[in-house]
Amino acid sequence: MRTQPAMPTPSVPPLVHDGEAALVAAAKAGDREAFSELVRRYERKIFRLAQNITRHPEDAEDVMQDAFLKAYQHLDGFNGDSRFYTWLVRITVNQALMKLRKRRANHFSLDQPVAAGEDDLVPREIQDWAPSPEHRYAQSELRDILGAALKQLDPAYRIVFWLRDVEEVSTEETARLLGLSIPGVKARLSRARFRLRNILNQFFAPGSDAFGQSLVASR
């Protein structure tokens, strides 16, 4: 009976930091460069998130730095039950809301009901935007238009919209982060989408020159 030759043992390739999970694992093991790569990967998105909550670039910069510092200090507490980026968004939102409370510049509460008028009437079902606004307005001029439109939203609507439709945080997680009920998140998201569409119509309606004027103003 012939003996089968032993199969060669495949060599294990070195760890390549091409994915989030690998970077987090390496950072937990003490690789500072891996954490620096996570910072480089997400700092622009985290800054935009912080700025959309605080509406102040200096405060957004502070929030971003504090969020990355806390993430680094508590990296061992990240158990991987969600994406690292989702965990980082959670830290950023908490830091940004804390900054708002300390600054006391925005006198609004995410818990208080928003007055509903005739302009608040929206259909029960509003179709999700596809692709997401961040992808749809990938070009810089269109991002400027979306940014200008977002500024016109009530902060309570703007934060919910940014978390759900831009950062793609789940409804449940958004509710937990902001201390809202799930129906409350859904209602505010629906109103935010409805109002944004009304605002954006002025830029994209046939025959409207608002789009060109906006591009000139943004340069």
C-alpha positions in Angstrom: 0.0 0.0 0.0 1.5 3.3 -1.1 1.9 6.0 1.4 0.4 9.3 0.3 2.9 12.1 0.3 2.5 14.7 3.0 0.8 17.8 1.9 3.0 20.9 2.2 2.0 23.2 5.0 1.0 26.6 3.4 3.0 29.5 4.7 1.0 32.0 6.6 1.3 35.5 5.0 2.2 38.4 7.2 -0.6 40.5 8.6 -1.5 43.1 6.0 -3.3 46.2 7.4 -5.7 46.5 4.5 -8.9 46.1 6.5 -10.4 47.7 9.5 -10.5 44.6 11.7 -6.8 43.9 11.0 -5.9 47.5 11.9 -7.9 47.4 15.1 -6.3 44.0 16.1 -2.8 45.4 15.4 -3.6 48.6 17.3 -4.8 46.6 20.3 -1.5 44.7 20.2 0.4 47.9 20.5 1.0 48.9 16.9 0.7 52.7 17.0 1.1 53.0 13.3 -2.0 50.9 12.8 -4.0 53.3 15.0 -2.6 56.2 13.1 -3.9 54.6 9.9 -7.3 54.3 11.4 -7.1 58.1 12.2 -6.1 58.9 8.7 -8.8 56.7 7.3 -11.7 58.3 9.3 -10.6 61.8 10.4 -12.3 63.7 7.6 -15.6 61.9 8.1 -15.4 62.3 11.9 -14.7 66.0 11.5 -17.7 66.4 9.2 -19.9 64.6 11.7 -18.6 66.8 14.5 -19.1 70.0 12.5 -22.6 69.1 11.5 -23.5 68.8 15.2 -21.5 71.7 16.7 -21.7 74.0 13.6 -18.4 75.4 14.7 -15.0 74.4 13.0 -12.9 74.9 16.2 -15.3 72.9 18.3 -15.5 70.2 15.6 -11.7 70.0 15.7 -11.7 69.6 19.5 -14.4 67.0 19.3 -12.5 65.0 16.7 -9.3 65.0 18.7 -11.1 64.1 21.9 -13.0 61.3 20.1 -9.8 59.7 18.7 -8.0 60.1 22.1 -10.9 58.4 23.9 -11.0 55.7 21.3 -7.2 55.1 21.8 -7.5 55.1 25.6 -10.4 52.7 25.6 -9.4 50.5 22.7 -9.3 47.4 24.9 -12.9 48.0 25.7 -13.9 47.7 22.0 -15.2 44.1 21.8 -15.9 44.0 18.0 -19.7 43.6 18.2 -19.9 46.4 15.7 -17.6 48.1 13.2 -14.8 50.1 14.8 -16.1 53.1 12.8 -19.6 52.8 14.3 -18.0 52.7 17.7 -16.0 55.8 16.8 -19.2 57.6 15.6 -20.8 56.8 18.9 -17.9 58.4 20.8 -17.9 61.4 18.5 -21.6 62.1 19.0 -21.3 61.9 22.7 -18.3 64.3 22.7 -20.1 66.7 20.3 -23.3 66.8 22.4 -21.2 67.3 25.5 -19.5 70.2 23.7 -22.9 71.7 22.9 -24.0 71.5 26.5 -20.8 73.1 27.7 -20.9 75.9 25.2 -24.7 76.5 25.6 -24.8 78.1 22.2 -27.5 76.0 20.8 -30.6 76.2 23.0 -32.5 73.1 21.9 -33.2 69.7 23.3 -33.3 66.6 21.2 -36.0 65.3 23.5 -38.5 68.2 23.2 -41.3 67.7 20.6 -40.9 69.8 17.4 -43.9 71.9 16.6 -45.8 70.5 13.6 -47.4 72.8 11.2 -48.9 72.4 7.7 -45.4 72.3 6.2 -44.6 69.4 8.4 -47.2 67.1 6.8 -45.3 64.3 5.1 -46.4 61.0 3.5 -46.3 58.0 5.8 -43.8 56.3 3.6 -40.9 58.2 2.1 -38.6 56.2 -0.1 -34.9 56.1 1.1 -32.5 58.0 -1.1 -30.4 55.7 -3.2 -27.5 56.2 -3.4 -26.9 58.0 -0.1 -26.5 61.7 -0.1 -22.8 61.4 0.5 -22.4 59.4 -2.7 -25.0 61.3 -4.7 -23.3 64.6 -4.1 -19.7 63.3 -4.4 -18.6 66.3 -6.4 -17.5 69.2 -4.4 -20.0 71.7 -5.8 -22.9 69.4 -5.1 -21.6 68.7 -1.6 -21.6 72.5 -1.0 -25.3 72.6 -2.1 -26.2 69.8 0.3 -24.3 71.4 3.1 -26.1 74.7 2.5 -29.4 72.9 2.6 -28.6 71.0 5.8 -27.8 74.4 7.5 -31.5 75.3 7.0 -32.7 72.3 8.9 -33.6 72.4 12.6 -30.7 70.9 14.5 -32.9 68.1 15.8 -33.6 67.1 12.3 -30.1 67.7 10.9 -28.4 65.4 13.4 -30.8 62.6 12.9 -30.5 62.9 9.1 -26.7 63.0 9.2 -26.4 59.9 11.4 -29.0 57.8 9.5 -28.5 58.8 5.8 -24.8 59.9 5.7 -23.1 57.9 8.5 -25.6 55.0 8.0 -26.0 54.4 11.7 -28.9 52.1 12.5 -32.2 53.5 13.7 -31.8 51.7 17.0 -28.3 53.0 17.5 -29.4 56.6 16.5 -32.2 56.4 19.1 -29.8 55.2 21.8 -27.2 57.9 21.0 -29.6 60.8 21.0 -31.9 59.5 23.8 -34.9 59.3 21.5 -37.5 56.6 20.8 -37.3 54.7 17.6 -40.6 56.2 16.3 -39.2 59.6 17.2 -36.1 59.0 15.1 -38.2 57.7 12.2 -40.5 60.7 12.3 -37.6 63.2 12.4 -35.8 61.5 9.6 -38.9 61.5 7.4 -39.4 65.2 8.0 -35.7 66.0 7.4 -35.8 64.1 4.1 -39.0 65.9 3.1 -37.7 69.3 3.9 -34.4 68.7 2.3 -36.1 67.7 -1.0 -38.1 70.9 -0.9 -35.0 73.0 -0.3 -33.0 71.1 -3.0 -35.8 71.6 -5.6 -34.8 75.2 -5.9 -31.4 74.1 -7.2 -32.5 71.4 -9.5 -35.9 72.4 -10.8 -36.1 72.8 -14.6 -35.3 76.3 -15.6 -33.9 77.3 -12.3 -30.6 79.2 -12.3 -30.1 78.7 -8.5 -27.7 75.8 -9.3 -25.3 78.1 -11.3 -25.6 80.9 -8.9 -24.7 78.5 -6.0 -21.6 77.3 -7.9 -20.4 80.9 -8.4 -21.0 81.8 -4.8 -19.1 78.7 -3.5 -15.9 79.5 -5.5 
